[in-house]
Structures are given as structure tokens and as C-alpha cells.
Amino acid sequence: KTILQLQIFYSLSIFSDHSIYITMGVITLENEFLVAVSPAKLFKAYCLDTDALMPKILPEYIKSSEIIEGNGGPGTVRKITFVEGKGLNYVKQKIEAIDEENFTYSFSVIEADVWKFAEVEKVIYENKFVPTPEGGSICKRTSTYHIKGDGEINKDKIKDVYGKKTQALFKVVEAYFLANPDA
């Protein structure tokens, strides 16, 4: 189940191909991803053990993940390097907030070669992992895209990349833990 809501501030233009381009503003997307893994395990894998676990779970995409500044708490900067030929070389994330007790985690993408297609200053991701009655999780994710000055970005590209890739990531993590329940 995926819920997608979109809030757009400032100006937008609709072109004949029905694409919507946003200029000078902020785009906020909200999604929910259902994952058959407990919130504690999902939070630990996605937020705390990212550097060790993500290259192991996704070796065909992630070459390495490492903290380059900080101690793992707010302000920490992590660099994720991707396998060559995937259209993306690296991304740097800054941890904004982390709450292990409530399974919430917020980070911003502060640098990435993927943003060459759009004029994005930064993206802030807020994640909350909520238990389901079946023992799994719902990841509630809010993404806020800050567009540079007079920059222009195609909302449809963000929706497509944002939803599909994030859903795929959580499904791979889910499959890993279902295949390795003691991991």
C-alpha cells in the first residue's frame, strides 16, 4: 500500500505533455511503505547499521557506505558510494535527528551527482517506523525537496523516482530479513 500526497508551494507550470514543472519553491511528498519486518529491526538496519548492512544487502548497487564526519548522531555526514554504471556515483547524507525509542530518523541529502537533472538545493527525509498488528512495519516517510532560486524541476520525475526506488529498497530489506530471520 502506498499513499502519495503532494504539496507544492510557489509557482508551477503545466506543459502540453501534462508534466508539471515546479519553480522556486518546496515540494513535499508523503508515502507509506508496508514492510513485513518489525520496526525495531527495520530501524536498526535502515538507520543504525546502514554502513555495514546496506552494501551487504544491495551489493549490485551499493559499493560502500561510511561515516565521513561525526559519530552517528545528529550532524553526522555519511557518504554512500554506488557501483559503477548505475547512473549515480555517490550521495552524501547528513543526519538531522534520530530517536531510537520512537523509531524516527531524519536525514538530508546534501550532495549527490543524481541531482544534476534538477536544480535541488537539498532534500530532507523524515522516516517513522510504526508497528502493524501482524508484526511488520509501516514506514511513514515525508520528503521535502528545496529547489534552488530560479531552478525548475519536473514533479513527475520526483514522484516516479521517489516512490518506486524507495519501495524497492524496503522490499529488498524485507526479503533479506525474511530469508535471514536471525540477522
C-alpha positions as CSV (number, residue, x, y, z in Angstrom):
1,K,0.0,0.0,0.0
2,T,1.4,3.3,-1.0
3,I,-0.2,6.7,-0.2
4,L,1.1,9.7,-2.1
5,Q,0.2,13.2,-1.2
6,L,1.8,16.3,-2.8
7,Q,2.1,19.8,-1.6
8,I,3.6,22.4,-3.8
9,F,4.5,26.0,-2.8
10,Y,5.4,28.9,-5.1
11,S,4.8,28.7,-8.8
12,L,4.2,25.8,-11.3
13,S,3.7,25.4,-15.0
14,I,1.7,22.7,-16.9
15,F,3.0,21.9,-20.3
16,S,1.3,20.2,-23.2
17,D,2.8,16.8,-22.3
18,H,0.9,17.1,-19.0
19,S,4.1,17.3,-17.0
20,I,4.2,19.7,-14.1
21,Y,7.3,21.7,-13.5
22,I,7.9,23.4,-10.2
23,T,10.0,26.5,-9.9
24,M,11.3,28.5,-6.9
25,G,9.8,26.5,-4.0
26,V,9.4,23.4,-1.9
27,I,7.8,20.1,-2.8
28,T,6.7,17.8,0.0
29,L,5.8,14.2,-0.7
30,E,4.3,11.8,1.8
31,N,4.5,8.0,1.4
32,E,3.8,4.9,3.4
33,F,5.5,1.6,2.8
34,L,4.3,-1.6,4.3
35,V,7.2,-3.9,5.3
36,A,7.0,-7.4,6.8
37,V,9.8,-6.6,9.3
38,S,9.4,-5.3,12.9
39,P,10.0,-1.6,13.4
40,A,13.0,-2.2,15.7
41,K,14.7,-4.5,13.2
42,L,13.9,-2.2,10.2
43,F,15.0,0.9,12.1
44,K,18.3,-0.8,13.1
45,A,19.0,-1.9,9.5
46,Y,18.0,1.3,7.8
47,C,19.1,3.9,10.3
48,L,21.8,2.5,12.7
49,D,23.6,-0.3,10.8
50,T,23.4,1.3,7.3
51,D,27.2,1.2,6.7
52,A,27.6,-2.5,7.4
53,L,24.2,-3.8,6.2
54,M,23.2,-1.9,3.0
55,P,26.4,-2.9,1.0
56,K,25.7,-6.5,2.1
57,I,22.0,-6.4,1.1
58,L,22.5,-4.4,-2.1
59,P,26.0,-5.3,-3.4
60,E,24.9,-4.8,-7.0
61,Y,24.1,-1.2,-6.2
62,I,26.0,0.0,-3.1
63,K,29.7,-0.3,-3.2
64,S,30.3,1.3,0.3
65,S,28.7,3.4,3.0
66,E,30.8,5.2,5.5
67,I,30.6,8.0,8.1
68,I,33.0,10.7,6.9
69,E,32.2,13.2,9.7
70,G,30.6,12.8,13.2
71,N,29.7,9.9,15.5
72,G,26.4,8.6,14.1
73,G,24.2,11.2,15.8
74,P,22.7,14.4,14.5
75,G,25.2,16.3,12.4
76,T,26.9,13.2,11.2
77,V,27.7,13.0,7.4
78,R,27.6,9.7,5.6
79,K,28.8,9.0,2.1
80,I,27.3,6.2,0.1
81,T,29.2,5.2,-3.0
82,F,27.4,3.3,-5.7
83,V,28.6,0.6,-8.1
84,E,29.8,2.0,-11.4
85,G,27.3,2.1,-14.2
86,K,24.2,2.7,-12.1
87,G,23.7,6.3,-13.2
88,L,24.7,7.6,-9.7
89,N,28.2,7.7,-8.3
90,Y,27.6,8.9,-4.7
91,V,25.4,10.6,-2.3
92,K,26.2,12.4,1.0
93,Q,23.6,12.4,3.8
94,K,23.5,14.5,6.9
95,I,21.7,13.0,9.9
96,E,19.2,15.7,11.2
97,A,17.6,13.8,14.0
98,I,17.5,10.2,15.3
99,D,15.2,8.8,18.0
100,E,15.8,5.1,18.7
101,E,13.0,4.9,21.3
102,N,10.3,6.1,18.9
103,F,11.9,4.7,15.7
104,T,12.2,8.1,13.9
105,Y,15.1,9.1,11.7
106,S,15.6,12.3,9.7
107,F,18.4,13.0,7.2
108,S,19.1,15.4,4.4
109,V,20.8,14.7,1.1
110,I,23.4,17.5,1.0
111,E,25.3,16.4,-2.1
112,A,24.8,13.9,-4.9
113,D,25.5,13.7,-8.6
114,V,21.9,12.5,-9.1
115,W,20.6,16.0,-8.6
116,K,22.2,17.1,-11.9
117,F,18.9,16.5,-13.6
118,A,17.2,19.0,-11.3
119,E,18.2,22.1,-9.5
120,V,17.6,20.9,-6.0
121,E,19.4,22.5,-3.1
122,K,18.7,19.7,-0.7
123,V,16.2,17.0,0.2
124,I,15.1,16.2,3.8
125,Y,13.7,12.8,4.5
126,E,11.8,12.1,7.7
127,N,11.1,8.5,8.5
128,K,8.9,7.0,11.2
129,F,8.6,3.2,11.6
130,V,5.2,2.2,13.1
131,P,4.2,-1.4,14.1
132,T,1.5,-3.3,12.3
133,P,-0.8,-5.8,14.1
134,E,0.9,-8.6,12.0
135,G,4.4,-7.8,13.4
136,G,5.6,-5.8,10.5
137,S,6.1,-2.1,10.0
138,I,4.7,0.9,8.1
139,C,7.4,3.3,7.1
140,K,5.9,6.7,7.1
141,R,8.1,8.9,5.0
142,T,8.0,12.6,4.3
143,S,10.4,14.1,1.7
144,T,10.8,17.8,1.3
145,Y,12.6,19.0,-1.8
146,H,14.1,22.5,-1.7
147,I,14.5,24.0,-5.2
148,K,17.4,26.4,-5.9
149,G,16.5,30.0,-6.7
150,D,15.0,30.1,-10.2
151,G,15.6,26.3,-10.7
152,E,13.0,24.2,-12.3
153,I,12.2,20.6,-11.5
154,N,9.7,18.1,-13.0
155,K,7.4,16.9,-10.3
156,D,6.6,13.7,-12.2
157,K,10.2,12.6,-12.2
158,I,10.4,13.1,-8.5
159,K,7.2,11.1,-7.9
160,D,8.4,8.3,-10.1
161,V,12.0,8.1,-8.7
162,Y,10.8,8.8,-5.1
163,G,8.1,6.2,-4.8
164,K,9.4,3.3,-6.9
165,K,13.0,3.3,-5.7
166,T,12.1,3.7,-2.0
167,Q,9.5,0.9,-2.2
168,A,12.1,-1.3,-4.0
169,L,14.7,-0.5,-1.3
170,F,12.3,-1.5,1.5
171,K,11.3,-4.7,-0.4
172,V,14.9,-5.8,-0.7
173,V,15.5,-5.2,3.0
174,E,12.3,-7.1,3.8
175,A,13.4,-10.0,1.6
176,Y,16.8,-10.1,3.3
177,F,15.3,-10.4,6.8
178,L,12.7,-12.9,5.7
179,A,15.5,-15.1,4.2
180,N,17.7,-14.4,7.3
181,P,15.4,-14.2,10.3
182,D,18.3,-14.3,12.8
183,A,20.2,-11.5,11.1
